[in-house]
Amino acid sequence: MATDDLMTRALGALGDDGPLSVEAIHRLADLGDLPEMMTIAEVADLLDISPHTLRYYERAGLVEVARDGNGHRVYDAEVVRRLVFLTRMRLSGMPMRDLQHYISLVDSGAHTVPERLDVLVEHRDTIRRRIRELTLSLTAVEYKIATYGGWTGPDVQALGTTTGTDRTALPDEPLRRALPAE
């Protein structure tokens, strides 16, 4: 499954019931009572990813999957929990090489916790920068929509009548002079 599809599914699972929180992440990661062993098809269905992706993660060294007597993959709860983490990190844009490095640290033991923390802090900072960049891009798009007389949505307030500017701003956004429409 493509990352965009997985993100859509994850956001749908969160719903529109308020701000994101640690509890929301726990809801996404809650796998309930998993069977002791699962097939590749069952795991793919559970995580809404393709069997091909599961095999790729295995080839990339991100998970080790046991085999039954017939050579078929069997996934235990620990592997499935790791796969949940892997899919969340991929959704957040973590590159495969960084994910492989992080997993190699996890597999190396507790003495790597400080380095794992560094990897996650760096990734968090990357995500925060992307959010700021996307917010800036959204502001530009909302401005253009308003310029052409379109509706910008309930979270964007029209300004201009009391401020002397001719533009639309997001809440808590500093006022600036409007640029000419293109």
Disulfide bonds with the S-S distance in Angstrom:
none
